[in-house]
Amino acid sequence: MNFKFFKKHLFITIFWIVLGITLWLNFQANDSKYDALLQTIAILFYSIILTYYLTEKLLPKALQKKKMKQFLILSIFFILTLSIFNSFVFTYISVSSKEPLPVYFSDQIPILWKGFYLSIPASLLIIGTACGIRFYQEHGKIERDHILLQQDHLENQLKLLQDQVNPHVMFNILNHIHILLKKDTELASFLLLKFSDILRYQLYECNKNEVVLENEIQYLKDLIDVEKLRWGNEIDVSTSFTIMNKKAMIAPLLLVPFIENAFKHVSRVPDYKGFIKINFNENNNQIHLSIENTYAKIPIQSKSVGGIGLQNVKKRLNLIYPETYQLNITENGQLYKVYLTINLSST
């Protein structure tokens, strides 16, 4: 951790040291050592504050949300702000030490304007260099995260394929279909069609970075229908799905683990019917998912969920939707609740 911190701040620290020495030598050539030191400290201090806010707060968000035009406008504003500050420092420290300034501020404006114009190249160099160093670092981080995301996606695909061809899972569902064939052929046929749709979607649609949200929700509905048929009257299941934007896109199978987790751990106790409530809403490219289910006291967080696991789902959320999602998971001894919000338009 210390090495990473040192490596991250090495270049910018060297930059500030070199800048400080350059400013000191430049000011010392025309002013006293005291005035040169005062100007150097003032300009360095204000430059560090401005560039820190610009590079540490605004630049990472601009890169993540792909809003570099807005960042460029803010950078120009910061350059002008630094130039104005440098002009005041130059005028009231350097110029005033050599000759008396006019009494009225209006008469000082021409001197300030001259200092402002002379300061623009230096301000551009300071902020441009600081942003360039930080951009290089942040771009490298984004590239590394992208590689991790690709690796994670491949791993999830492998796990997904393993689950799909898992003989035990397929046997359970097909065995249920076999039983239904003897009792209710129409219901067995319906379940078989749902099951085939699930496998088809997983095999042929989920090998993309994003899928149509409406298709993903239809997949979830098919999955829920299969689970409802499997458990019959043992549990009560209520669902609600609303999509306003038919063109909205989402990462494939992102919500599946939460659905599977609810069915896997919902309580099924004699003389007590458990329940699952699933509500999904999309509006203005923002999705809200809430899931509530009764559950038996088991360490749910440590269990593998849907072949992916809740921890891996959180990893995917952090990689695909950084700073644009909120996930809250709570339990009170009887109910297990999941609340997820994602701003899809920020990706």
C-alpha positions, 0 to 999 in steps of 0.5 A: 500500500505504501509503495503504491501511494509513493508510486502514484505521487512520485511524478507530481511531487517531482513536478511541484519541486521543480516548479518551486525551484523554477519560480524561486530562481525566476523571481529572485532575478528581479526581486529580493529573496524575501519577495521571491520566497513569498511569491513562490509560496503563494503561487505554489500553495494556490496552484496545488489547491486548484490542481488537486481539486481538478485532478483528484476530484473532477478528472476521475469522474469525468473519465468514468462518466465520459464527460471530458468536454465539461472537464475541459471547460472547467480546466479553462476556468481554473487556468483563468482563476490561477492567472488572476491570482498570480496577477495579484501576487505579482502586482502587490508583491513584486511591482509594489516593492519597486514603485508605489501603486496608484491609490485607487483600484481602478488605476491599478487595473492596467497593471493587473491586466498586464500581470494576468496576460503574462501569467496565462502561459505559466498557469496553462503549463502548471495545470496542463502538466498536473492534469497530464500526469493525473490523466496518464495515471487514471487512464492506466487505472481504467485500462487495468479495470477494463482488463479485470472486467474482461477477465471477470466476464470470461470467468463468469461465462465459464461458471455459467456454462458449467452451471448450464451443463451441470447434470445435477441441476438439469436432472432436477428440472427435467425430473420435475418435467417428467413427473408433470408429464404423468399428471399435467402434460400441458403444465409440463410442456409449459415448463419445458418451453420456459426451461429451453428459453432460459438455456437459449438466452444464457447460451446465445445472448449473454456473450455480450457486454450489454443486452436489452433490458427488456430481454433480460427482464423476460429472462428473469420472468422465465426463471421465476416461472420455473421456480414457482412451478418447481415449488408449487404452493410451498411459497407465495411469489409476487412480482412487478416489472415496469420498463419505460425505456424499451431501448435501455441496456444492462450487463447480462445476468447481473440481477440473476443472483439476487433472484436465485438467492431469494428462491434458494434461501426462502423459508419453507417450514411446515405450517408456515408459508414463506414468501418472495416479493420482487419489484422492478422499475425502470424510469429515465434509465434508472432501475430500482430492484427490491426483493424481500423474502422470508428466510431460515437463519443461514449465513447467506452472504457466504453461500455461492449464489447462482454460480457467481456469488454475491461478492462477485456480483458486487465486483461486477457492479463496481467495475461496470457501474462505478459510483452509479449504483447503490446496493443495500442488503439487510436482514432482521431475523425473519426477512431478507431484503435487497435494494438495488439502484443503478443509473444505466445512463452513466455508463 
